[in-house]
Amino acid sequence: MLFALICKDKPGSLQLRVDTRPTHVAFLEGLNGEGKLAFAGPFLNAEGKPDGSLVVVEAPDLSAAQALSEADPYAKAGLFESVEIRQWSWTFNKPAAS
């Protein structure tokens, strides 16, 4: 199952995001290598600066998706004001299975 992790940064936390980014990227690369990452990227504010994240992961159930969310270095660093986890169905423009 796919789950969308919809993460909103705490106000004024851009430097924390920048400082934590290398370990966050390594974490996502690890998920990608394990076949658990569908796609990911930051939300941008009106000034074009990151202020949240959208991460879509493959997990067997909601509790496994929650565990992946909590393991993210951004979450561990306290970057997020909120995280919403929703089961998601990729309907259009899904890459062909290899």
N, C-alpha and C positions, 0 to 999 in steps of 0.2 A: 504494500500500500504506500501511496505517496502522502506526505504530510508537509504542509507549508508552515514554516516557522516565520512569523511576522513579528519582527523585533523593532522596538522604538527606543532610540538612545535617550539617556537622561539629558536634560538641557545642560549645555556648557561642557559636554564631555568629549569634544572633538580630539583633544590632545590624548586622552586615554585611548580612544579608538586608534589613533595614529601609532601610539606606543605599543599597543597590543596586536596590531595588524600582522606582523610577521608570524606570530604563533597561531593566530586565527587562520591565516592562509595555509600554514602547514597542517593544521587540523583538517581543513576542508580538503586539502590534497590527499590526506590519509583516507577520509571518507570516500573520496572519488576513486582512489585505488581499490577500496573494498567494495565498490559498486553501490554505495549507499547515498551518493550525492547525485541528484538530478540536475540542479543548477543553483546558482547563488549570486547575489550581488547586493550592493548598498542602495538604499533609498537616498535621494538627494533633496536638500532643502532648496528654497528659492535662490540661494546664492550658489547652488551647484556643489555644496559641501555635503558629505555623507552624514545622515542623521538617523540611520536605522538599517536594517538588513532584511532581505527576503532570502531564505534558504529552503529549498525543497529537497527533502530526504526520503529515501526508501526505508521503511521500517515495518515490522510485522504487526505492530499495534501502537496505540497512543502512548502507552507507558515507555515503549522503546524509543519513540520519537522524542518524548520528554527527556529521556536519559541522554540522547544525542544532543539535545538543546542545552542541557545543563553542563555537558562536557566541553562545550565551545569556550575557548579562552576569553572571548568577549563577555560571555555570561559569568565566568569565574572571576573576571576583573570587575564585575559590577557595572558594566557599561549600560545595560538595558534598563529602561524605566518599566517596560512591559514586554512580554512575549506571549503572543497568541499562537496556538498550535491548532491547525485545522486540517482534517483529512481533505485531500485534493485529488481531482481527476483531471489528468492531462488529456484534453479532448482534441485540440487543434494544434497543428505543426509539431507534433511529437516526432522526435527522430525515429527513424526505422530501427527496429531491433537488429542487432548484428549477429 
